Amino acid sequence: MSKKNPFVAVAMLCFAGLFLPAETHRISPDRFYTTFSAAHPPIAHLRPGDIVITKCLDSRGRDETGKLILDGDNVLTGPFYVEGAEPGDTLAVRLDRVRLNRDWGWNGIRITTDALAPETIEGLFPANCCDAWLQPGRRNALRWNLDRSHGTVTASRTLGERVKLEFPAHPALGCIGVAPPNKQAIDSGPMGAYGGNMDYNAMDEGAIVYLPVYEPGAYFMLGDGHAGHGDGELLGQGTETSTDVQFTVDLMKKHHISWPRVEHSDSIVTLGCMPDGIERGFRHAISEMIAWLTADYGLSPQEAHVTLGMTAELRVASWFGTFVCKVPKKALPEPTGQPFSR
């Protein structure tokens, strides 16, 4: 069977015997949500081929000016009702543009304890690092400076003396999905077959996202903008910030998929979820990397956690229980001791 790209020939649509041109919708939302659900009234009705230009708040509900619009977690823009979408179809969404629209974001400074080996947690440095500038009582959010002209993200203060906490910006969306099956309203925190909070750092500009349709109209939603983070979003945040987004929708009729898929120019990706499953296998690799960075590279514990959180590459080396945590050397100083250096 030949492969059909859903975006190849969507310049005109045949609708009730008439050719209707694809439209561009400029949407400035006046309401936002923290659940994926078909119970929310759509903010726009789209046809396959239509383009949407809109904005996403940051995960805490602040806009590009820093104003708090909705006090919640993983705040979503949408839903968008796609005409003709029916259960059993696949919704295809091309992320044409995902851009930062302000000059700051935030991260934690400590790897989530769920990602650490239990024996390494006792005596760990506190997560609190800062004044409660982001929200009342919250002291674990370090502000980061986003330089859009140079494409960098930089911690607003040092956490040690061995590395400069500056990394390439890589805007992406943490949340993207459709209304779940069975009339459910699911919080924007977890991930499931409908999409949700996937926190995949390559849900970026140019990606095509494929999602199974469970409700007529699909009820597509997106949000949780990130300025950059390593695999696993190990700090619990992805340099959270607001974003400008443009996307194009299309439909693959009677084309069933079971889990989200993502297509890039050079790869295809499938996503799945099993809470408390494979992450247990990564704990030793992640904890060992922190030990290596502090002992042999001289990073402070905070520098090690943040550097790992921003640059980690996590891989399954063997299905039978071997897991890899990788950090690029360009993010590190020279080691304090190195074999084969004589």
Protein Blocks (a to p, Z undefined) as FASTA:
>chain_A
ZZddfklmmmbcceehiacdddddddddfbdcfbdcfkbccfbdcdehiacddddddfko
pafkopafbgcehiaedddddehiaghiacddddfbacdfbfbdcddfbdcfklpcfklm
gopacfbfbdcfkbghiakbccddddfknopacdfbdcbjkbccddddddddfbdcddde
hhiacdfkbccfknpjnopaklcghiacddddfbghklpadehiafbdcehilnopahia
dddddddddddehiacfbdcdddfkbccdddddehilmmmmmmmmmmmmmmmmmmnopaf
klmmmmmmmmoccddfbfnlpacddddfklpccdfbdghkZZ
